[in-house]
Amino acid sequence: LVIAKNMMAAPDFRNGRYLTCATIFRGKVSMKEVEDQMRNIQTKSSSYFVEWIPNNVQTALCSIPPKGLKMSATFIGNSTSIQEMFKRIGDQFTVMFRRKAFLHWYSGEGMDEMEFKS
């Protein structure tokens, strides 16, 4: 369910904590099994979830599977580990901005260099 190649952004989730998350299951699976597994994940991985947001895991079940599959699952998580990715992008921007790389494209469109510093 949580594989890096299937993510839009792939930060290291071991360095952060989940504020909230949602899972959507599609196909023939019982709601009891889904809830038991999600409770099991929350118990085993309690250090990855914040304790100050109650009921921060949501599950949904649709009994109709996607076309061509027997079952599928989607995980949507709001994790604090995204901050390291933003820091890395910010550091890369700073390096490029110091070299004034690509700045001419923006100044040619009327932007001033000071607009990047705020």
Residue pairs with C-beta under 8 A, 6 or more apart in sequence:
1 23
1 73
1 75
2 13
2 75
2 77
4 10
9 82
9 85
11 79
11 81
11 82
11 84
11 85
12 81
12 84
13 48
13 77
13 79
13 81
14 48
14 81
15 81
15 84
16 48
16 79
16 80
16 81
16 82
16 83
16 84
17 47
17 48
17 49
17 50
17 79
17 80
17 81
18 48
18 49
18 50
18 56
18 77
18 78
18 79
18 80
19 50
19 53
19 56
19 78
19 79
19 80
20 53
20 56
20 57
20 58
20 77
20 78
21 56
21 57
21 58
21 75
21 76
21 77
21 78
22 57
22 58
22 59
22 60
22 75
22 76
22 77
23 34
23 38
23 57
23 58
23 59
23 60
23 73
23 74
23 75
23 76
24 59
24 60
24 61
24 62
24 73
24 74
24 76
25 34
25 59
25 60
25 61
25 62
25 71
25 72
25 73
26 61
26 62
26 63
26 64
26 65
26 66
26 69
26 71
26 72
26 73
27 62
27 63
27 64
27 65
27 66
27 69
27 70
27 71
27 72
28 63
28 65
28 70
28 71
29 61
29 71
31 61
34 59
34 61
35 59
38 57
38 59
42 49
42 57
49 56
49 57
50 56
65 71
65 72
66 72
96 102
97 103
97 116
103 113
103 116
106 116
107 113
